[in-house]
Amino acid sequence: MSRKVPINLVYEARNYIIVNKPPGVFCQPPDRNVWHKLQYKEPPVLLDLLESQVPTYTADWRSVHRLDTNVTGGVLVAKNKNAAAMFSRYLKKGGNHGYKLTRRYVALVDGSTANLPDTGTISEHGRISKFKKAGPQVLVLQLCTGKKHQIRQQLSQCLKLPIINDLKYGGPQVAGVRHQIALHSAFIQTQVGVQQQTHLVPVVKKWRSLWSMYVDKEGHFCPQIRRVLTEDWG
């Protein structure tokens, strides 16, 4: 049954693809012993879904970074082992190491951003994220490290602004929305050699209820949020 979950491709290059991950899909397989105690079907794992849906898929494809299961949006998947190693090298070392990969997320938070500076950095326990305000309840965040649940924990625990529908970290529940929080991977920028590519990832229609005030009929974020997503962060 997991193979019936449609995965939308945002962009395909020679070395990688960008996919738009639905909520409820795993970037890495869960513990199947635990899963099968609770579920009667196979877990929906991103690479398994791509294998069944994308004709060009090969066994060399690798997920370079992860999104939490209930987070939507852009994931970069390398199409060969060398590309996976080069993107991973940049994520570990930064600077001029490997293929550059920049990731930005839009978060809808429970509370006002009015008391925050327009731009800032959250740094604690080796986890570093940059943020910019994009609206009274909207933040855009750029990951500098990639620890598990990093943005969710930092917004809730450091800024006291939990993400809408993120019950694990104190966000308020939205009626009728399950397995999805108001955090979307909306911007991925790559640089392979001298070639730089910027990818904006829309919100797919069936996941749009949390974002109805902030996206157009095509799922693209409003101009104010797009401006923050695409401007130079230094």
Helices and strands as residue ranges (DSSP letters): G 2-4, E 8-12, E 16-21, H 32-38, H 46-53, E 62-63, E 72-78, H 81-93, E 100-108, E 119-124, E 127-135, E 138-143, H 150-153, I 154-158, G 167-169, E 183-192, E 195-200, G 205-211, H 223-230
